[in-house]
Amino acid sequence: MSNNPLFRPFPLKGLTLPNRIVMAPMTRSFSPAGQPGANVAEYYRKRAAGGVGLIITEGTAVERVGAANDPNVPHFFGSALDGWGQVVKAVHGESGLIAPQLWHVGALPNRRSPKGEEAESPTGHYMPGKTNGRAMTDADVADAIAAFARAAGDAMRLGFDAVELHGAHGYLIDQFFWGATNTRSDRWGGDTLPLRARFAVELLKAVRAAVGPDFPVIIRLSQWKQQDFAFRLAPTPDEMAAWLGPLADAGADVFHCSQRRFWEPEYPELDGPEGLNFAGWAKKLTGKPTITVGSVGLTGEFVAGMGGESSKPASLDGLLARLERDEFDLVGVGRALIVDPDWALKVRDGRHGELTDYTTESLMTLV
Ligand SMILES: Cc1cc2nc3c(=O)[nH]c(=O)nc-3n(C[C@H](O)[C@H](O)[C@H](O)COP(=O)(O)O)c2cc1C
């Protein structure tokens, strides 16, 4: 048992995570035509060998036209499952644990994403007044839910240790949560967040039914979205409780609470500038384990990083103090693990001088 709280084991249902470090899901686009190959297996193997407690894969598309926004994003259906089986084998060969992040981008466009009839979302909007694609019918919604559930069942069958649903950052599930993109008046919409959360609730129930009671199900959520960094789905703790409670009841075991900077308090008006972050409030309100994430061990945040800003290694002291007081249970680490598969081992052994900067160039190769 280490004095460093990052290196204390954590029980999650039948699993024991050897430490609190979770590799954050990061799209790498190295799977041509959606097929993850040997290079992808090797990439995840190295992070397992490098001491990551739980790897969450890059977002991987469920079987629904328009789920992926890039032909090089891996699928999680059909022949791609063979490639994922090899990923699991490689990670387990290093005694690592791994969960796929199941993803559907909805109507959110980028240069390579689905357009027109291929793109689907609650109302065809991806932000207020902006449309791309079409509004989902009841049959589309049912098929999308079934696609997530099938993928979760496949994850379990392939030997993955858990599964994560991507409910954050303005993609499909979040497009249902957000009142600006979900103005439906049927059972998938409504005036309140709990009503608009019904899609996620039904999705979680279907996933839970597919994997049974013992398989850990994680849902990733964010208050912010790419379309609006300042937005808060739940502006008060009561609203957060009304959002997360039904998700927990429907089968979510862990809330992965995405922030761009983990140290930012969620409700500073209530507990001050050093107050609980999103993962802190989610844990307090639901009693469920939570994962924090956002600029851990780095000076700059990831959206600016996408725009070319580099980041330097930063102190972990503030993070460790919060972890020590159990504000959250697990810690997502993103870019630091892109540039250095051995980040966890170096932190464990106090080799801070060996930690490297993050630059956008590191996205060009899979190391
Ligand atoms: C290259 C890149 C790709 C990303 N892809 C995803 C993704 O597929 N799914 C997701 O939920 N978040 C994604 N993110 C966000 C990360 O999971 C993480 O929340 C973010 O990078 C903040 O953590 P960091 O500051 O430690 O990098 C991505 C981030 C980066 C840098």
Ligand as a Chemical Component Dictionary entry (heavy atoms), coordinates in Angstrom:
data_LIG
# 
_chem_comp.id                   LIG 
_chem_comp.type                 NON-POLYMER 
_chem_comp.pdbx_formal_charge   0 
_chem_comp.three_letter_code    LIG 
# 
loop_
_chem_comp_atom.comp_id 
_chem_comp_atom.atom_id 
_chem_comp_atom.alt_atom_id 
_chem_comp_atom.type_symbol 
_chem_comp_atom.charge 
_chem_comp_atom.model_Cartn_x 
_chem_comp_atom.model_Cartn_y 
_chem_comp_atom.model_Cartn_z 
_chem_comp_atom.pdbx_ordinal 
LIG C1  C1  C 0 -6.918  13.646 -28.937 1  
LIG C2  C2  C 0 -8.092  13.596 -28.000 2  
LIG C3  C3  C 0 -9.178  12.790 -28.315 3  
LIG C4  C4  C 0 -10.268 12.712 -27.438 4  
LIG N1  N1  N 0 -11.301 11.854 -27.714 5  
LIG C5  C5  C 0 -12.279 11.644 -26.804 6  
LIG C6  C6  C 0 -13.231 10.599 -26.990 7  
LIG O1  O1  O 0 -13.204 9.827  -27.958 8  
LIG N2  N2  N 0 -14.182 10.461 -26.035 9  
LIG C7  C7  C 0 -14.241 11.268 -24.932 10 
LIG O2  O2  O 0 -15.137 11.103 -24.096 11 
LIG N3  N3  N 0 -13.325 12.240 -24.727 12 
LIG C8  C8  C 0 -12.330 12.416 -25.614 13 
LIG N4  N4  N 0 -11.340 13.338 -25.355 14 
LIG C9  C9  C 0 -11.316 14.043 -24.066 15 
LIG C10 C10 C 0 -10.426 13.265 -23.066 16 
LIG O3  O3  O 0 -11.014 12.036 -22.704 17 
LIG C11 C11 C 0 -10.208 14.066 -21.780 18 
LIG O4  O4  O 0 -11.445 14.287 -21.151 19 
LIG C12 C12 C 0 -9.517  15.386 -22.046 20 
LIG O5  O5  O 0 -8.398  15.225 -22.902 21 
LIG C13 C13 C 0 -9.060  16.034 -20.749 22 
LIG O6  O6  O 0 -8.088  15.238 -20.131 23 
LIG P1  P1  P 0 -6.507  15.684 -20.208 24 
LIG O7  O7  O 0 -6.486  17.122 -19.827 25 
LIG O8  O8  O 0 -5.846  14.774 -19.190 26 
LIG O9  O9  O 0 -6.045  15.452 -21.599 27 
LIG C14 C14 C 0 -10.261 13.457 -26.229 28 
LIG C15 C15 C 0 -9.162  14.267 -25.942 29 
LIG C16 C16 C 0 -8.069  14.322 -26.795 30 
LIG C17 C17 C 0 -6.891  15.159 -26.406 31 
# 
loop_
_chem_comp_bond.comp_id 
_chem_comp_bond.atom_id_1 
_chem_comp_bond.atom_id_2 
_chem_comp_bond.value_order 
_chem_comp_bond.pdbx_ordinal 
LIG C1  C2  SING 1  
LIG C2  C3  SING 2  
LIG C2  C16 DOUB 3  
LIG C3  C4  DOUB 4  
LIG C4  N1  SING 5  
LIG C4  C14 SING 6  
LIG N1  C5  DOUB 7  
LIG C5  C6  SING 8  
LIG C5  C8  SING 9  
LIG C6  O1  DOUB 10 
LIG C6  N2  SING 11 
LIG N2  C7  SING 12 
LIG C7  O2  DOUB 13 
LIG C7  N3  SING 14 
LIG N3  C8  DOUB 15 
LIG C8  N4  SING 16 
LIG N4  C9  SING 17 
LIG N4  C14 SING 18 
LIG C9  C10 SING 19 
LIG C10 O3  SING 20 
LIG C10 C11 SING 21 
LIG C11 O4  SING 22 
LIG C11 C12 SING 23 
LIG C12 O5  SING 24 
LIG C12 C13 SING 25 
LIG C13 O6  SING 26 
LIG O6  P1  SING 27 
LIG P1  O7  DOUB 28 
LIG P1  O8  SING 29 
LIG P1  O9  SING 30 
LIG C14 C15 DOUB 31 
LIG C15 C16 SING 32 
LIG C16 C17 SING 33 
# 
